[in-house]
Amino acid sequence: MPKHQKTDIPEKVVVSACLMGQNCKYNGENNYNTTVAQILSGSGFVCVCPEILGGLPCPRVPAEIVEGVVTTRDGRNVDKAFRDGAEKALSIALENGATTAILQPRSPSCGVSEIYNGEFSGTLIPGSGIFASLLRKNGIRILNAFEIRKTTVQDLERVMQIYGFARDFMAMNGNPDQWGPTNWPPEELIENDIERGCSYVCLYGRKIVGTFFYNFGEDIEPTYRIIEKGAWLDNGPYGVVHRIATDGSVKGVGTFCLMWAYSMCGHLRIDTHPDNCVMQSLLEKCGFRQCGVIHVEEDAFPRLAFEKTPQVVL
């Protein structure tokens, strides 16, 4: 991972305690996530485990949501403990001014977009855990916990599949010109990114669900030297993200990748096509400010330039 100086994330985050190494999951162990720890290093965050807050022991019999009721594998109704714990965890989040939550996937408490189907068979279905649903109702942005690592040559085929999906998605959402006409990005460019150590993948479980380019340095992106119709906010060293794409299977991947990149440098720039309304909305939600217009080498279309610095407060 890059060894850049990190900076505070300008938003308060509530995080599943197991992700930060606390032994509170049902089997008495944890789900320590190095990427989440990197993102939150040096920033304001609060750890919660709704199940412990609800008075459940550790270890404990695993539970799933069965017809709307949280039930243990041996048939006990523990719904009240889960809901009481969720209310207590929500109060802690609100008291600490949390605006974002990073939660352990698939949990009957913290599952964001998927939970187990209630048959204790390991089968996942669309749905949210008790705590995740409560956070959402109270306006707190929720993200699954993902892992980010450098791309390997063995990942190349999967990465190119994701870029193919992204081109199709953009074309179907009013943005056919950003990557479509040139079949961007070419495989040889990604191979070069991998060789340089600047290509990253985002994993959900063991599946690669997103990818992006990240680099950091002084005047790191030559095309950013000339900016029209505006100005950059900060002329110091910065990180840059390019070629960010997801496979569309899990929500929150793009946000998580941008949070990670910003946490690594504390000063991040990115650009996007004027027709890419989806990306523009994501950047604004993540606290980026539109600074002007730049031009890229791969085509004649202008790009909207965005920047995020510690002075840009969400």
Protein Blocks (a to p, Z undefined) as FASTA:
>chain_A
ZZbdcdddfbdcdddfklnopafbfnopacddfklmmmmgopacddddfklmnopacddd
ddddeehiacdfkopacklmmmmmmmmmmmmmmmnopabdcddehiaklomkbccehlon
opacedddfklmmmmmnopacddddddddddfklmmmmmmmmmmmmmmmmmnopaklmmm
nopacfklmmmmmmnopaccddehjbcfbdcdddddehkblklmpcghiacfbfcdcddd
ehiacehlaghklmmmmmmmmmmnopacddddfklmmlmmmmmmnopacfbdcddfkbmb
dcddddddfklcZZ
